[in-house]
């Protein structure tokens, strides 16, 4: 039985296109979630103490 290379290439191309579309969707969802997190950090910085430099951290200033 001979391999139908155009068909194989077509199937692989379709699978690759679907995978790239899935990656784009996931990336978009991650970007949206990061925006939500950033908005919450701006509204409620007290809920994100890890984002503030602590005394002893590199470049942190003692107040």
N, C-alpha and C positions, 0 to 999 in steps of 0.2 A: 504494500500500500504506500502510495506516494504522499508526502506531506504537502498540504495545500498552504504554502507559505503566505500568500496574500490573506487567506482567511485567518491564519495564526497571527499575523501582524495586525490585522483588523481587530481581532479579539483582545490582543495585548494592548492595543491603542485605546480601545474602549475601557478596559480595566484601568489603565493608567489615567485616562481622563476622569473616570469616576473617583479614583483615589485622590487626584488633585482637587476635584470639586469637594470631596469630603474634608480634605485638609483646609481648604479655604473656608468652609463652613465652621470648622472647629476653631480656626484662627480668629474668625469674626466673633464667635461666641466668647473666646478668651479676651478679646479686645473690649467687648461690651462689659464683661465682668470686671475687668481692670478699671474701666471708666466708673463703674458703680463704686468700686473700692476707693478710687481717688476722690470721688464726690463725697463719700462718707468721711474720708480723712480731712477734707476741707471743712465739713460741717461739724465734725466731732473729733478734733485732734486728740482729745484726752483719751479716746478709746484706742489710740494707736501709740502707746508709749515707746514701743520698740523703734519707731521712726525718728524719735528724738535722740540726739547724741547725748550720751551719759558721761558724767565726769570720769575721766580716765580714758575715754575713747580717743582715738586718733583725731586731731583737729577739733576736739570739743573744748569749749572755753569754760572756765570756772566763773560762775556768776556770783 
